[in-house]
Amino acid sequence: MREIAFIKQNKEKWMRFENAIKEKNISEPEELSKLYLHLINDLAYTQTYYKKSKLVVYLNHLAILAFQKIYKSKKESKHTFLTFFLIDVPLLLYKYKKYIAYSFIIFGISVAIGVLSAIYDDRFVRLILSDGYVNTTLENIKNGNPTAIYGSGTNWGSFIGITFNNLYVGLKAFVFGITGGIGTGYVLLNNGIMLGAFQYFFAEQDVLLKSIKGIWIHGAMEIFAIVIEGAAGLIVGASILFPKSYSRLVSFKQGMRDALKIMIATFPFTIAAGFLEGFVSRYGNSMPTFLAFFIIAVTLFLISYYFLIFPKKVIKQITQTSS
């Protein structure tokens, strides 16, 4: 079917749907749910046959607004906090899933650059990690505790200091999105190269396993959160560079608002990573290997489930509820 004919055939239905969304009080939620199901089908059809059309943007925008309204109309105000983390954020994560993928790709390439640079340049690790860190760690390796440097200081002091530092890195990745995403890319590049050089350094010293036990107990959540925060920065950058059918200002406001919500959703994981680093990671080398890897697996599963898998489940659940 030609696009013009498709629009003519469904225009009235979409206008009815748009008016229903704008209503402050939904008097007929069943009707809205029925229209929503039709809209999802129309959106899928449009994405298949009219990929480059502005109609895709329009229908996708309606679907997002409807999704939020249908669900929120069923929730009481006391559930606002839970709704934010269990509905609002997962919805946005699904909407912006390609930017999350971009962030992982940029970070992954950066890690590879760090590893390759360390392999082919003996001075690179010292350039990235500093002579002081490398010399101290080499001494710790001789003493049988490669990650002893992370056990310095008090538990609470480490927890607080590390958490604030991680929050700072994440906020920087987010805020630098106003550079069109270039600044965010730099933050991801810098941290990825550092991680690559860092892990190669331990591998070169034949203590990779010990380094994993002492670092990735908290690192799984910490690194994953930084990548998600990088995705938030890319969303801001894209809202400026690619406003689509909106004005650049309107697009920026929407992108900033959505990205900020995603950014806030990383905070509990960043705080949890700081807690693990302050209270658990310092004992990583002395605990049984299976226990260390169990903790790593659990923390990685929790954060990857929330940001990558759970959004799809929410979309499926709401679609089924609306049918």
C-alpha positions in Angstrom: 0.0 0.0 0.0 1.3 3.5 -0.8 2.1 5.7 2.2 -0.5 8.3 1.2 -3.3 5.7 1.1 -2.1 4.2 4.4 -2.3 7.6 6.1 -5.7 8.4 4.6 -7.0 5.1 5.8 -5.8 5.5 9.4 -5.7 9.3 9.9 -9.0 9.5 11.8 -8.0 6.7 14.1 -4.7 8.3 15.0 -6.4 11.7 15.6 -8.8 10.0 18.0 -5.9 8.4 19.7 -4.0 11.7 20.0 -7.1 13.4 21.5 -7.5 10.5 24.0 -3.9 10.9 25.1 -4.3 14.7 25.6 -7.3 14.2 27.9 -6.4 14.9 31.5 -9.0 12.4 32.8 -9.4 9.2 30.8 -13.0 8.3 30.9 -12.7 5.2 28.7 -9.4 3.5 29.4 -10.6 0.4 27.6 -11.0 2.4 24.4 -7.6 3.9 24.8 -6.1 0.5 25.3 -7.8 -0.8 22.2 -6.5 2.2 20.1 -3.0 1.6 21.6 -2.9 -2.0 20.3 -3.9 -0.8 16.8 -1.2 1.9 17.0 1.5 -0.6 17.8 0.5 -2.6 14.7 0.5 0.5 12.6 3.9 1.5 13.9 5.3 -1.9 13.1 3.8 -1.7 9.6 5.3 1.8 9.1 8.7 0.8 10.3 8.7 -2.1 7.8 7.5 -0.3 4.7 8.1 3.4 5.3 11.3 3.4 7.3 12.5 6.9 6.3 9.1 8.6 6.7 8.3 11.1 9.3 5.2 9.0 10.0 7.5 6.6 11.9 8.6 9.4 14.3 5.0 10.6 14.8 3.6 7.1 15.5 6.5 6.2 17.8 6.0 9.4 19.8 2.3 8.6 20.2 3.1 5.1 21.3 5.5 6.3 24.0 3.0 8.8 25.3 0.2 6.3 25.3 2.4 3.7 27.0 3.1 6.0 29.9 -0.5 7.2 30.2 -2.1 3.8 30.1 0.1 2.5 32.8 0.1 5.5 35.1 -3.7 5.7 35.0 -3.7 2.3 36.7 -1.3 3.4 39.5 -1.9 5.3 42.6 0.3 8.3 43.4 2.0 6.5 46.3 3.6 4.3 43.8 5.4 7.1 41.9 8.9 6.1 43.0 8.4 2.5 42.0 6.7 3.6 38.7 9.8 5.6 37.9 12.2 2.7 38.2 9.8 -0.1 37.0 8.0 1.6 34.2 9.3 5.1 33.2 13.0 4.3 33.0 12.6 0.8 31.3 10.4 2.5 28.7 13.1 5.0 28.0 15.7 2.4 27.9 13.7 0.5 25.2 13.1 3.7 23.3 16.8 4.6 23.3 18.3 1.1 23.0 20.4 1.9 20.0 22.2 4.6 21.9 23.0 2.1 24.7 24.4 -0.2 21.9 26.5 2.7 20.5 27.9 3.4 24.0 28.9 -0.2 24.5 30.5 -0.3 21.0 32.5 2.9 21.7 33.6 1.6 25.1 34.5 -1.8 23.7 36.6 -0.3 21.0 38.3 1.9 23.5 39.2 -1.1 25.7 40.7 -2.8 22.7 42.7 0.3 21.9 44.0 0.3 25.5 45.0 -3.4 25.3 46.7 -3.1 21.9 48.6 0.1 22.9 49.9 -1.6 26.0 51.0 -4.6 24.0 53.0 -2.6 21.4 54.3 0.1 23.7 56.0 -0.7 27.0 55.6 2.8 28.2 51.9 3.1 27.6 50.7 1.5 30.9 52.9 4.0 32.9 51.6 6.8 30.7 48.0 5.9 31.5 48.2 4.7 35.1 51.2 6.8 36.3 54.6 5.6 37.5 53.5 5.8 41.1 50.6 3.4 40.6 52.6 0.9 38.5 55.6 0.9 40.9 53.3 0.4 44.0 51.4 -2.4 42.3 54.5 -4.2 41.1 55.7 -4.2 44.8 52.3 -5.5 45.9 52.5 -8.3 43.3 55.9 -9.3 44.8 54.2 -9.4 48.2 51.4 -11.7 46.8 48.6 -9.2 46.9 48.3 -7.4 43.5 45.3 -5.3 44.4 46.4 -4.3 47.9 46.3 -0.7 46.9 42.5 -0.9 46.9 42.5 -2.0 50.5 44.0 1.2 51.8 42.0 3.6 53.9 38.9 2.9 56.0 35.9 1.0 54.7 33.6 4.0 55.0 36.2 6.5 53.7 36.8 4.3 50.6 33.1 3.8 50.1 32.2 7.6 50.2 35.3 8.7 48.2 34.9 6.1 45.5 31.2 6.6 45.2 31.5 10.4 44.7 34.3 9.9 42.2 32.2 7.4 40.2 29.2 9.7 40.3 31.4 12.5 39.0 32.6 10.4 36.1 29.0 9.5 35.2 27.7 13.1 35.4 30.6 14.2 33.2 29.7 11.6 30.6 26.1 12.8 30.7 26.7 16.6 30.8 29.3 16.4 28.0 26.5 15.3 25.8 25.8 19.0 25.1 28.9 19.0 22.9 26.9 16.9 20.4 28.1 13.7 22.1 31.8 14.4 21.3 32.6 15.1 25.0 30.7 11.9 26.0 32.7 9.9 23.5 35.9 11.3 25.0 34.9 10.2 28.5 34.0 6.7 27.2 37.3 6.6 25.2 39.4 7.7 28.2 37.9 5.2 30.6 37.9 2.3 28.1 41.6 2.8 27.2 42.4 3.0 30.9 40.6 -0.2 31.6 42.2 -2.0 28.7 45.7 -0.9 29.7 44.9 -1.7 33.3 43.8 -5.3 32.7 46.7 -6.0 30.3 49.1 -4.8 32.9 47.9 -7.5 35.4 47.8 -10.1 32.6 51.4 -9.3 31.7 52.4 -9.9 35.3 50.6 -13.3 35.4 48.1 -12.1 38.1 45.0 -11.6 35.9 42.9 -14.0 38.0 43.8 -12.3 41.2 43.1 -8.8 39.7 39.7 -10.0 38.6 38.9 -11.2 42.1 40.0 -7.9 43.6 38.6 -5.5 41.1 35.5 -6.9 39.3 33.5 -7.5 42.4 32.7 -3.8 42.3 33.9 -3.2 38.7 31.0 -5.1 37.0 28.4 -2.5 38.2 30.8 0.4 38.1 31.9 0.0 34.5 28.4 -1.0 33.3 26.9 2.1 34.9 29.5 4.3 33.2 28.5 2.9 29.8 24.8 3.5 30.5 25.7 7.1 31.6 27.6 7.4 28.4 24.5 6.4 26.5 22.6 9.1 28.3 25.2 11.7 27.1 24.8 10.3 23.5 21.0 10.8 23.8 21.5 14.5 24.7 24.0 14.9 21.8 21.6 13.2 19.3 18.7 15.5 20.5 20.8 18.5 19.4 22.2 17.1 16.2 19.1 15.2 15.0 15.9 17.0 16.1 13.9 15.1 13.4 10.4 16.7 13.1 10.8 18.8 16.3 12.4 22.2 16.7 16.0 21.9 17.9 15.0 23.4 21.3 12.1 21.1 21.8 14.2 18.1 20.8 17.0 19.1 23.2 14.5 19.6 26.1 13.0 16.1 25.5 16.4 14.5 25.1 17.8 16.1 28.2 14.7 15.1 30.2 14.8 11.5 29.1 18.6 11.2 29.4 18.5 12.6 33.0 16.0 9.9 34.0 18.2 7.2 32.7 21.2 8.9 34.4 19.3 8.9 37.8 18.5 5.2 37.3 22.2 4.4 37.4 22.8 6.0 40.8 21.7 3.0 42.9 24.1 0.8 41.0 26.9 3.3 41.3 26.4 3.5 45.0 26.2 -0.3 45.3 29.5 -0.5 43.4 31.1 2.0 45.8 29.8 0.0 48.8 31.3 -3.2 47.3 34.6 -1.6 46.7 34.8 -0.1 50.2 33.6 -3.2 52.1 34.1 -6.3 49.9 36.6 -6.0 47.1 39.5 -5.4 49.5 39.0 -9.0 50.7 38.7 -10.4 47.1 42.1 -12.1 47.1 41.6 -13.7 50.4 38.1 -15.1 49.7 37.5 -18.4 47.8 37.6 -18.0 44.0 34.1 -19.4 43.6 32.7 -16.9 46.0 34.4 -13.9 44.3 33.1 -15.0 40.9 29.7 -15.7 42.3 29.5 -12.1 43.5 30.8 -10.8 40.2 28.2 -12.9 38.3 25.3 -11.7 40.5 26.2 -8.0 40.3 26.7 -8.2 36.5 23.4 -10.1 36.1 21.5 -7.5 38.2 22.6 -4.5 36.3 22.5 -6.1 32.9 19.0 -7.5 33.6 17.7 -4.1 34.6 19.2 -2.1 31.7 19.0 -4.6 28.9 16.4 -7.3 29.5 13.8 -5.8 31.8 12.8 -3.1 29.4 11.7 -5.7 26.8 9.7 -7.5 29.5 7.9 -4.3 30.5 7.0 -3.5 26.8 5.6 -7.0 26.4 3.6 -6.8 29.6 2.1 -3.5 28.8 1.2 -4.6 25.3 -0.5 -7.7 26.7 -2.3 -5.6 29.3 -3.6 -3.2 26.6 -4.9 -6.0 24.4 
